[in-house]
Amino acid sequence: MQEKLVFDQTLEGLFVRGLAGRVTPTLKGHLREAGVDLDRKLLPAYPFATWCWCVRLAARELYASQPEEHAYRHLGERMVDGYRVTMLGRALFSVLQMLGPRRVVGRAQQSFRSGNNYTEVRIQDLAPAHLELWVNEAGPTRYLVQGAMMAGLRGCGVKEVQVEVHAFSADDVTFHVKWRDEKG
């Protein structure tokens, strides 16, 4: 089995751009100890376990008073907001903004795969403005994905986005994605 990797632009999107001005010296030190040195050029990719640990460190440091799922969701939103201003993010979002919500969600696997080598997605239509989205994301990072989907759809101009955790197991998560249907 191929090692699960998270690419540098994902870490740049979260820790350099999305959390700009919020990474404390303490958090920066903990990230360095975990293998991510924000004072140097980021490596091309990091092991999934390193990514998860660094996200956990950020959640505990920056959102200590909030439940874990809220902290991760906020980090997912910051990650996408930060990723949107990277070179790859600007290019990706310029294309996604023209597609509409259904097609944006339909490209979720390709979008996530621009930031890692492991994401798998399955989509099922439930209603005109309601999709079910299965993702092979486990543990607390499922909430990071939830926040990323919300911010990604908002960043594409989708109105009244809801991304709700519908079900999850040790290995995956199923979201219900809803938005205001402009036609109705």
Steps between C-alpha positions, in 0.01 A plus 500: 500500500624847407591729789236768560657842437381857539660747261675823591229726356253356753730584790570840346127558463436430867809593700656776288202670332182392681643553848719799410562703814341234723783245523648567843868441576391204715300345215783567255739317735264205536456480123879502456531216753237309300702544180350815343736797517310812395823703498636298207374402157236233547581149385315382186289259710448383857376166635129495584584430867712818515216700343247363750726574795566856381128565451435364849768732641342801326149404616614471862704820494265730308156364591562354845163610639297344216396138444746312281264476202446879501875564518567267208214649297642852553843378395351343186340831410826691566690242292281553194493877545880492514533250216288726277778759503778255404598473133331160461199610703438810288513291184268232641241742637491704180380184325270381781311830519361436153366150572210536746453309828421153362804497272725652769408217738540258209862615472566454872737207449711690247497808724612308808754306295670828410594509870560131577543161334230298675154658500222294347148637458163357401197718432129420491220736399228535764309803366561791259706693757597211730782249455646224710880505504703203626868563575767261625601737779516359851522641850484867589627606157150420371400834652790671326357366172156626603636851553699480176189402303300786654770758425565356156137525395467849649818596315333390178205732566257232619224646720379367836734200508450226758741210538380265773663183629236238426690186605855384561703192582861444601599528132268751332235767526179578314387861469171647384574808292214747445478846348239750392381408153514820296233363261241442768 
